[in-house]
Amino acid sequence: MARQRALLIASALALSVVSHPALAGSRTTAEVLYSENAEERAFQESAGFSDAVILRDGTIYLSGIVVGPDADEAAFNAAYRRISGILIRAGSSWEDVIDVTSYHTDIEKQIGPMSAVQKQYLAPPFPAWTAIQVSRLYLPEGKTEIKIVAKRSPR
């Protein structure tokens, strides 16, 4: 186990096995996926979050990906490409997405471009999707934040 953990930490995927606080009181462990970008990882560690948490049952929870300062199709494409990379690193794909939650600072202006891009990545039957209007996001330049839940692909 220690050797496996050391290999995972040293891997290019920046994957490690740790006890996850959301599972307090449980002996269950989760895999935590941090950013491969050193600057982003430093920010994640200082703020206390990761790219994704993968539970033993294969459920994958991605942290929100921020779109902004523009919320046009190009910006949504960049966000969805980033989400694709995290899903792949987590052993999953867009076919495995079961839930999308999006937070919008101007939902009427942002839902069209987001939906157009999202349909390039998600095919029927579509996952659940909840879109929520908010006054602002954590990052001041953020316009939309996209949070994904998926299941790990069968190996």
C-alpha positions in Angstrom: 0.0 0.0 0.0 2.8 2.5 0.9 4.6 1.7 -2.3 1.4 2.0 -4.4 0.7 5.4 -2.6 4.2 6.6 -3.4 3.9 5.7 -7.0 0.5 7.4 -7.3 1.8 10.6 -5.7 4.8 10.6 -8.0 2.7 10.0 -11.1 2.1 12.6 -13.7 -1.6 12.5 -12.8 -0.9 13.9 -9.3 -3.1 11.2 -7.9 -2.9 10.2 -4.2 -5.0 8.0 -1.9 -6.2 9.9 1.2 -9.0 9.8 3.7 -11.5 12.3 2.6 -13.2 14.7 5.2 -16.6 14.2 3.7 -16.4 10.5 4.7 -15.7 11.3 8.4 -16.6 8.4 10.7 -16.0 5.9 7.9 -13.1 3.7 7.0 -13.7 4.4 3.4 -10.9 6.0 1.4 -11.2 8.2 -1.6 -8.8 9.0 -4.4 -8.1 12.7 -4.7 -7.0 14.2 -8.0 -5.1 17.5 -7.9 -4.3 19.8 -10.8 -1.3 18.9 -12.9 -0.4 22.6 -13.1 1.9 23.5 -10.2 0.4 27.0 -9.8 -3.1 25.7 -9.8 -2.2 22.9 -7.4 -0.6 25.4 -5.0 -3.9 27.5 -5.1 -5.9 24.3 -4.5 -3.8 23.3 -1.6 -3.9 26.8 0.0 -7.7 27.0 -0.5 -8.3 23.4 0.5 -9.8 21.7 -2.6 -8.9 19.4 -5.5 -9.9 18.8 -9.1 -11.9 15.7 -8.2 -12.6 13.1 -5.5 -13.3 9.5 -6.5 -15.1 7.3 -4.0 -14.6 3.6 -3.7 -17.9 2.9 -5.5 -16.6 4.8 -8.6 -18.5 8.0 -8.1 -16.5 11.0 -9.2 -17.1 14.5 -7.9 -15.4 17.3 -9.9 -14.9 20.7 -8.3 -16.5 23.6 -10.1 -14.7 24.8 -13.3 -15.0 28.6 -13.7 -15.8 30.2 -17.0 -14.9 33.9 -17.4 -14.4 36.7 -17.8 -16.2 36.0 -21.1 -19.1 33.6 -21.1 -19.1 32.9 -24.8 -18.8 29.6 -26.7 -15.0 29.8 -26.9 -14.8 30.2 -23.1 -17.3 27.3 -22.5 -15.3 25.2 -25.0 -12.1 25.8 -22.9 -14.0 24.9 -19.7 -15.4 21.7 -21.2 -12.0 20.7 -22.5 -10.6 21.1 -19.0 -13.4 19.0 -17.6 -12.7 16.4 -20.3 -9.1 16.2 -19.1 -10.1 15.7 -15.4 -12.7 13.0 -16.4 -10.0 11.1 -18.3 -7.5 11.4 -15.5 -10.2 10.1 -13.2 -10.9 7.0 -15.4 -14.1 8.3 -16.8 -15.6 10.1 -19.8 -18.5 12.3 -20.8 -20.6 9.2 -21.3 -20.3 8.5 -17.6 -21.6 12.0 -16.5 -24.7 11.7 -14.4 -25.2 15.2 -13.1 -24.3 18.7 -14.1 -24.8 21.8 -11.9 -24.0 25.2 -13.2 -24.0 28.5 -11.4 -24.5 31.7 -13.6 -24.1 35.4 -12.9 -26.3 36.1 -15.9 -28.2 32.9 -16.6 -30.3 34.3 -19.5 -27.1 35.4 -21.4 -25.0 32.3 -20.5 -27.4 29.4 -20.8 -27.4 29.5 -24.7 -23.7 29.3 -25.3 -23.2 26.8 -22.5 -26.0 24.6 -23.8 -24.6 24.7 -27.4 -21.2 23.6 -26.2 -22.5 21.1 -23.7 -24.4 19.3 -26.5 -21.0 18.8 -28.3 -19.8 16.8 -25.3 -23.0 15.1 -24.0 -25.3 12.9 -26.1 -28.7 11.6 -25.3 -29.8 10.3 -22.9 -28.6 13.5 -21.2 -27.6 13.6 -17.5 -29.5 15.6 -14.9 -28.7 19.4 -15.1 -29.5 22.1 -12.6 -28.7 25.7 -13.6 -28.7 28.3 -10.8 -28.6 32.1 -10.9 -26.1 33.6 -8.4 -25.0 37.2 -7.7 -21.3 36.3 -8.0 -18.7 33.5 -7.9 -15.6 33.1 -5.7 -13.3 34.3 -8.5 -14.4 37.9 -9.3 -13.8 37.4 -13.1 -15.9 34.2 -13.1 -19.2 34.3 -14.9 -20.3 30.6 -14.8 -19.1 27.7 -12.7 -19.7 24.1 -13.8 -19.8 21.2 -11.4 -19.9 17.6 -12.6 -20.7 14.2 -11.0 -19.8 11.0 -13.0 -19.2 7.3 -12.4 -15.9 5.7 -13.2 -16.0 3.7 -16.4 -15.8 0.0 -16.0 -12.2 -1.2 -16.4 
